[in-house]
Amino acid sequence: MRKKIVAGNWKMNLDYNEGLALFSEVINMVKDEATGNQQVVVCSPFIHLHSLAALAKGYANVAVGAQNAHQAEAGAYTGEISAKQVKSTGAEYVILGHSERRQYFGESNELLAKKTDTALANGLKPIFCIGETLAEREANTHFGIIKSQLEEGVFHLSAEAFGTIVLAYEPVWAIGTGVTATSAQAQEIHEFIRKEIAAKYSQEVADATTILYGGSCNAKNAAELFAQADIDGGLIGGASLKSRDFTDIVKAFN
């Protein structure tokens, strides 16, 4: 049975103390909600990682992740952070290929393939983001875009390596806009992604792959989205900054 995950992405928000306070609230509220194969992951700014990972110890269903990591193992890359450094904090996950990284920092599928390799080599579990813009959806090229992102970003991996990553579908037109893909639209893409995985690897690998929905998922629509056959949870932005809202999304699994 594939893992069900609600991952919070704090983005560039919260100072050090605010982050610790929020995470403490989240742990206390979700520790009895995420059970079995369910997991809560909080992806914070780098400044919080070590402290959050320490707080998460002892909670099997709570983990911490970074929002990015560099493709190089080490070197003269001022201001960057390596996968080894992220791992050393106690973090288990790292978001790669978020639409904001692709848009604002020009991250290509080729670069993200390198980042994925480096993250895996250092024992991190990538949450690899894919998705189309509004223009691409309106031009009816979204299936091809997503296929290319998979082929060029992660399909170079062996089946064993691929089995350690989590995918997150982000309809870019629904991030931070208040617009959410309908459950049918989201399911259609998630089903397409799973079929592409099956064609590349096997149905067994496809059935074991966790695919998250990341596009203005909130407490009101989470239950309907999570009820879809191929949606295994969410990558949550704004709602992850409020402990009650985030916990309500976790509760939507049940």
C-alpha angles and dihedrals in degrees: 000000000000120000119262112219138186107192123189119210110198091184113192096338139113128035120243098275094041090054094051092047093050094046092049089054092047094051093050092048100043102035092094096034101060107066139159111355093357120108136184116212124187116199107198138173113282093257091068102043103094095044094045092048089052091051091048094056111114094027106100094191098047122078140167130229141180125238096229144355134195123256094230122080092227140324148107098333104131114209095013130111127218129225089243090055091049091049091049090062091063094256116145103190139045129194112229129185098013110176090245090056090048093047104038101030100033096238110178130203089252092055092045091053088058092046090051092052092050093047092051092046088058096048099257124137110228121220094206115201126212133168149123135261124238091257091053092049093048089049088052091236095116096105091053092047092052092045090053092048089054096043096046098035109041113354091088087073124100116251089254094052093042088054090067097058131086121216124214122196112212118185093205090207089063101049114109091342099099087238113120128193110246114255088252092052092048093047091049091058095041090052090049091051092050091050090052090052091050091050092050099041118000141293088258092058091044093051091051096050118104112222118189129199115230114181120102093315110174142167092275099054102026097091093053092046094046091050090066115106097240102033111096101180140303146285100221125201121172096012091058090068091068115064095209094048092046093048091049088056090051089050089055088078088069 
